Amino acid sequence: MVLKARPRATLVALDLFGESFEQHFGPSQSPQQTLLANLEAAGVERRATIVTADMRKLPFEPSTFDAIVSAYVFEHLNREGIQTSLAEGARVVKPGGDFLLMLIAKEPWLQYTFGPMLVHQGFHGAEWWTPRLQEAGFQVLEEGTRPVTLYLLARRAQAPVATFH
Ligand SMILES: C[S@@+](CC[C@H](N)C(=O)[O-])C[C@H]1O[C@@H](n2cnc3c(N)ncnc32)[C@H](O)[C@@H]1O
């Protein structure tokens, strides 16, 4: 969707592509091939790179990306993993870059109507995520809900400007 909406953007699609991916998207010979097939179906594969890695230890240099989008992944981490991954996000996004954090909304009925919800960690509201984003170096610009989704749009602080006396 990002590549469709931003015709000149390039994108790195990162996931562990392990057991959890298969729980969500079904068994396949290669989960990366499944994603590639989806990118091809959307006609955007030439602007995407698929990376297999752990979001708690991102294999990228500091300030690599203009923006990060995270969709329904942080629910799989414990508190330490959340803290580490937010810090990793702040490290690899450029100063002033954006971070769109999408989470499963804290809607109790969801847990009873949609089986995969059961593998997710406890659900938190925006009031829980906001201080954690701030601690990692982000400023929350906007928060809101969509069906099934809680989102927070945050921006990494600009690097302090050096002053000379
Ligand atoms: C609900 S799926 C969402 C997948 C995709 N972001 C989407 O929106 O369709 C959760 C994904 O989190 C991935 N995941 C869980 N822990 C991870 C970690 N530590 N690092 C990277 N990906 C992880 C799983 O492999 C799984 O594909």
The ligand as an SDF file (V2000), in Angstrom:
LIG
                    3D

 27 29  0  0  0  0  0  0  0  0999 V2000
    0.2490   -9.9180   12.2980 C   0  0  0  0  0  0  0  0  0  0  0  0
    1.6920  -10.2890   11.3690 S   0  0  0  0  0  0  0  0  0  0  0  0
    1.8530   -8.7710   10.4870 C   0  0  0  0  0  0  0  0  0  0  0  0
    2.6650   -8.9150    9.2330 C   0  0  0  0  0  0  0  0  0  0  0  0
    2.7160   -7.6630    8.3450 C   0  0  0  0  0  0  0  0  0  0  0  0
    3.4110   -6.5680    9.0190 N   0  0  0  0  0  0  0  0  0  0  0  0
    1.3530   -7.2430    7.8940 C   0  0  0  0  0  0  0  0  0  0  0  0
    0.8720   -6.1790    8.2880 O   0  0  0  0  0  0  0  0  0  0  0  0
    0.7500   -7.9820    7.1210 O   0  0  0  0  0  0  0  0  0  0  0  0
    2.9730  -10.2350   12.5850 C   0  0  0  0  0  0  0  0  0  0  0  0
    4.3620  -10.4520   12.0170 C   0  0  0  0  0  0  0  0  0  0  0  0
    5.3210  -10.1170   13.0060 O   0  0  0  0  0  0  0  0  0  0  0  0
    6.5000  -10.8190   12.6860 C   0  0  0  0  0  0  0  0  0  0  0  0
    7.4160  -10.7440   13.8290 N   0  0  0  0  0  0  0  0  0  0  0  0
    7.2140  -11.2000   15.0770 C   0  0  0  0  0  0  0  0  0  0  0  0
    8.2880  -10.9350   15.8600 N   0  0  0  0  0  0  0  0  0  0  0  0
    9.1950  -10.2880   15.0770 C   0  0  0  0  0  0  0  0  0  0  0  0
   10.4980   -9.7550   15.3010 C   0  0  0  0  0  0  0  0  0  0  0  0
   11.0880   -9.8450   16.4910 N   0  0  0  0  0  0  0  0  0  0  0  0
   11.1320   -9.1670   14.2680 N   0  0  0  0  0  0  0  0  0  0  0  0
   10.5400   -9.0830   13.0420 C   0  0  0  0  0  0  0  0  0  0  0  0
    9.2910   -9.5580   12.7660 N   0  0  0  0  0  0  0  0  0  0  0  0
    8.6390  -10.1620   13.7740 C   0  0  0  0  0  0  0  0  0  0  0  0
    5.9870  -12.2000   12.3710 C   0  0  0  0  0  0  0  0  0  0  0  0
    6.9080  -12.9560   11.6210 O   0  0  0  0  0  0  0  0  0  0  0  0
    4.6920  -11.8870   11.6050 C   0  0  0  0  0  0  0  0  0  0  0  0
    4.8830  -11.9220   10.2090 O   0  0  0  0  0  0  0  0  0  0  0  0
  1  2  1  0
  2  3  1  0
  2 10  1  0
  3  4  1  0
  4  5  1  0
  5  6  1  0
  5  7  1  0
  7  8  2  0
  7  9  1  0
 10 11  1  0
 11 12  1  0
 11 26  1  0
 12 13  1  0
 13 14  1  0
 13 24  1  0
 14 15  1  0
 14 23  1  0
 15 16  2  0
 16 17  1  0
 17 18  1  0
 17 23  2  0
 18 19  1  0
 18 20  2  0
 20 21  1  0
 21 22  2  0
 22 23  1  0
 24 25  1  0
 24 26  1  0
 26 27  1  0
M  CHG  2   2   1   9  -1
M  END
$$$$
